[in-house]
Amino acid sequence: MSFDLGTVGTVVVLLGACLFALLLVLMARREAGAVRARAEEDARSIDERARGTLLEIERREMRLADREASLAADQANLVELERAARTEADEADQARRKAERALDSAERAAARTVSDAERQVANRLADAREQALVELEEVAGLTRDQALDQLTARLVTEAEARAAARVRRAESQARRQAEARARRVVATAVQRIAGPSSAAVSMTTMPLPSEELKGRIIGKEGRNIRAFEALTGVNILVDEIPGAVALSSFDAERREVAVVALEALIADGRINPQRIEAAYADALATAAERTEAAGHDAAERAGVDGLTPEVIEVLGRLRLRTSSGQNVLEHLVECSHIAAALAVEIGADVETARRAAFLHDLGKGMAVDHGRSHAAAGAQLLREAGESPSVVNGVAAHHDEVPAESVEAVLVQVADAISASREGARRESVEQFTERMERLEHLVGTHDGVRRVLAMAAGREVRVVVEPTEVPDEALPGLAEAIARQIEEQSEVPGEIRVTVVRELRASATAG
């Protein structure tokens, strides 16, 4: 019997596959058995846990039933306690009402007793008071009404004295505070101003480029200087100042025309009688232009705009006016800056104060009628020029000819006084100063009780010593006020004058 190798190989392969499949089946059965065993173990474990859980639930249900039974018993006890507490509260409320009724009865009885006692005491006190008053009237020799009148009079006198003392203290404190505030405001305003010193009254100095011009000004045999002086009415002082000539005249307008003419001659270099006449004519012809230019320049430096041509022209005329050596136009510019600085410090209208202060002496450049002050003339011109009423009032009231209607009007007065009274602003001769001091002392010495008057601090302070036997302490404020008002009305002293009244009582004795 012969076997094919291919057939054998196939058989072998099939047998191997069968064996492998049988092996897989055996392994699967074994794995299934293991899985079944684990599943049965898990099932037994779950069943045991379930039985344990059921037992725990039963135990908890039994405990809950016990707690519910206990809660029911507690509720029953609580109801019983509430019933007992309500009963006790009712009994306590009844007891409280009884106690309140008893207390009310006791209080009424006590009140009646006290009222009776007070009535008895009051009757006894009244009887005692009447008896004491009768005895007091017999001892004092005064009736009740008379004693009451004396007591009232004494109390009124003491009250008036205390009130007067308190008023004096308040006035003194207010005065100190006001003076400190005023000094600070004025010092702040003045320290910002650097005004010029007083101007020359009758002489103008003109520097020359060279000394040889002096000879040309004099001319051959002095014909040029004679022609110049005869034409202008101004004297030329050639040899007084090295490198300069001085033009002297009490007429400021003539002096200014002469200065302009001489400047033109020096600039041209040709100086002869014919050129002098031509330069003089040109100086006269341009006087109106200089006036207008000076007015515009001053308004610009003061920070004031919107002025009419008529006001500008009058302002320009003031460039040639002086008051005690102080140029009026420069004085107006300085016053405008001072008033504006003061207005800033106290919160007033700065522009109104500046404008009114700049225009307050406008009337000095006008032809004022007899009996009419420059303040009234300037106010009238400004009123016609359409200025505001506050500015017009500030100009009209700066010498107290009319009442000041605004704070700005008062600031104009203050600025005018500061500018006029500051050091170097104006000049006075020794004779005028002495006469003014003597007149001021004599004026203050006319008051009753004044023993001595001392004008001090260049007339800015007056110290008055009174007789202590004639002037009491409470009369000192009134006397100081009366003296200050009299100085304002009858004295022409510029600026502010402080009045101090001194009362001193001395006593002396000799021992041994």
PEZIHU-V548184 format. One record per residue. RES is the residue in one small letter. PHI is phi in whole degrees, 0 to 359 (* if undefined). OMEGA is omega in whole degrees, 0 to 359 (NA if undefined). Layout:
RES PHI OMEGA
RES PHI OMEGA
This chain:
m * 185
s 254 180
f 243 177
d 277 181
l 297 180
g 294 181
t 294 178
v 298 180
g 300 182
t 293 180
v 299 180
v 299 180
v 297 181
l 298 178
l 297 178
g 298 181
a 295 180
c 296 178
l 300 181
f 295 179
a 293 178
l 299 178
l 296 179
l 297 180
v 296 180
l 297 180
m 295 180
a 296 179
r 298 179
r 298 180
e 295 180
a 296 178
g 296 179
a 296 180
v 298 180
r 297 180
a 295 179
r 294 180
a 297 179
e 297 179
e 296 178
d 298 181
a 297 178
r 298 180
s 297 180
i 297 181
d 294 179
e 295 179
r 295 179
a 297 179
r 296 178
g 295 179
t 295 180
l 297 178
l 297 179
e 296 178
i 298 180
e 296 180
r 297 180
r 295 177
e 298 179
m 294 178
r 295 179
l 296 179
a 296 178
d 298 180
r 294 179
e 296 178
a 295 179
s 293 179
l 297 179
a 298 179
a 294 179
d 295 178
q 298 178
a 297 178
n 297 180
l 296 177
v 299 180
e 294 179
l 294 178
e 297 179
r 296 180
a 289 180
a 295 178
r 298 179
t 296 179
e 296 179
a 297 178
d 298 180
e 295 179
a 294 179
d 296 178
q 297 179
a 294 180
r 296 180
r 297 177
k 296 180
a 295 179
e 296 178
r 297 179
a 293 180
l 295 178
d 300 179
s 297 180
a 293 179
e 296 179
r 296 179
a 294 179
a 295 179
a 298 178
r 297 180
t 295 180
v 296 180
s 299 178
d 297 180
a 295 179
e 296 179
r 298 179
q 293 179
v 296 180
a 298 179
n 295 179
r 293 178
l 296 179
a 299 178
d 298 180
a 294 180
r 295 178
e 300 179
q 296 180
a 295 178
l 296 179
v 297 179
e 295 180
l 295 178
e 297 179
e 294 181
v 289 185
a 281 183
g 73 180
l 232 174
t 280 181
r 297 180
d 295 179
q 295 178
a 296 178
l 296 178
d 297 180
q 295 179
l 297 178
t 298 180
a 298 180
r 295 179
l 295 179
v 296 179
t 297 178
e 297 179
a 295 178
e 296 179
a 296 179
r 296 179
a 296 179
a 297 179
a 296 179
r 295 178
v 297 179
r 296 178
r 296 179
a 297 178
e 296 179
s 296 179
q 295 179
a 298 180
r 293 179
r 297 180
q 295 180
a 294 179
e 295 179
a 296 178
r 297 180
a 296 179
r 298 181
r 294 181
v 295 181
v 295 179
a 297 179
t 296 180
a 287 185
v 289 184
q 292 176
r 271 184
i 254 175
a 238 185
g 281 179
p 285 175
s 284 183
s 297 182
a 274 175
a 291 186
v 277 189
s 229 184
m 215 176
t 234 180
t 262 180
m 238 178
p 290 180
l 248 177
p 297 181
s 207 182
e 292 183
e 294 179
l 293 178
k 299 178
g 296 179
r 292 176
i 293 179
i 292 179
g 80 180
k 294 181
e 58 174
g 79 184
r 288 180
n 293 182
i 294 178
r 292 179
a 296 180
f 297 181
e 293 180
a 293 182
l 281 185
t 268 185
g 74 181
v 238 178
n 276 176
i 250 177
l 258 188
v 270 188
d 263 184
e 281 188
i 233 177
p 296 177
g 74 182
a 203 172
v 238 180
a 243 177
l 253 187
s 243 175
s 189 178
f 279 176
d 267 185
a 294 180
e 293 178
r 299 181
r 296 180
e 293 179
v 299 179
a 295 179
v 297 180
v 296 180
a 296 181
l 294 176
e 299 178
a 295 180
l 295 180
i 294 179
a 294 180
d 284 180
g 89 179
r 263 181
i 237 176
n 206 184
p 305 180
q 293 178
r 293 178
i 296 179
e 296 180
a 294 179
a 295 179
y 294 179
a 297 178
d 296 179
a 295 177
l 293 183
a 292 182
t 264 181
a 297 180
a 295 178
e 295 178
r 295 178
t 298 180
e 295 179
a 297 179
a 295 178
g 296 179
h 296 181
d 296 179
a 295 179
a 297 179
e 292 179
r 292 178
a 279 182
g 79 181
v 245 179
d 231 177
g 77 180
l 276 180
t 285 178
p 302 179
e 297 180
v 293 178
i 299 180
e 296 179
v 295 177
l 299 180
g 298 178
r 295 184
l 289 178
r 295 182
l 257 181
r 258 176
t 231 176
s 227 184
s 55 178
g 86 180
q 262 179
n 296 187
v 293 182
l 293 175
e 296 177
h 298 180
l 294 179
v 297 179
e 295 179
c 298 180
s 298 179
h 292 180
i 294 180
a 297 179
a 295 179
a 295 178
l 295 180
a 297 177
v 296 183
e 292 185
i 257 177
g 82 178
a 273 179
d 287 187
v 293 184
e 292 178
t 295 179
a 297 180
r 298 184
r 292 181
a 295 179
a 293 180
f 292 185
l 257 191
h 291 179
d 258 182
l 300 182
g 296 178
k 291 177
g 264 181
m 248 174
a 279 186
v 275 178
d 293 179
h 296 180
g 87 180
r 247 184
s 282 178
h 293 178
a 294 179
a 294 179
a 296 179
g 296 178
a 297 179
q 295 179
l 298 180
l 292 177
r 297 178
e 290 179
a 278 176
g 88 177
e 289 182
s 292 180
p 301 180
s 292 178
v 291 179
v 299 179
n 293 177
g 298 178
v 288 184
a 291 187
a 260 188
h 286 171
h 244 178
d 61 175
e 285 172
v 229 181
p 294 175
a 284 185
e 259 182
s 207 176
v 296 181
e 297 177
a 296 177
v 293 178
l 296 176
v 296 178
q 299 181
v 295 180
a 296 178
d 298 180
a 294 180
i 295 182
s 295 182
a 280 188
s 258 180
r 293 183
e 296 178
g 88 183
a 285 184
r 229 182
r 237 176
e 221 176
s 281 180
v 297 180
e 296 178
q 295 179
f 296 180
t 298 180
e 298 180
r 295 178
m 296 180
e 294 179
r 294 179
l 294 179
e 295 179
h 295 180
l 298 181
v 287 183
g 289 180
t 281 181
h 283 179
d 293 177
g 86 180
v 279 181
r 264 184
r 204 180
v 234 180
l 233 174
a 273 187
m 231 176
a 54 178
a 58 178
g 84 180
r 274 178
e 218 177
v 238 179
r 254 186
v 245 177
v 255 184
v 250 176
e 285 183
p 292 180
t 280 182
e 253 183
v 239 178
p 283 182
d 298 184
e 290 179
a 271 184
l 295 179
p 300 179
g 296 179
l 295 179
a 298 179
e 294 179
a 295 179
i 295 179
a 298 179
r 295 179
q 296 178
i 296 179
e 298 185
e 278 190
q 245 182
s 253 180
e 254 182
v 287 178
p 285 177
g 89 185
e 257 179
i 241 179
r 265 182
v 253 178
t 237 180
v 257 183
v 242 175
r 237 184
e 229 179
l 250 181
r 243 176
a 226 182
s 221 178
a 210 182
t 246 180
a 259 168
g 79 NA
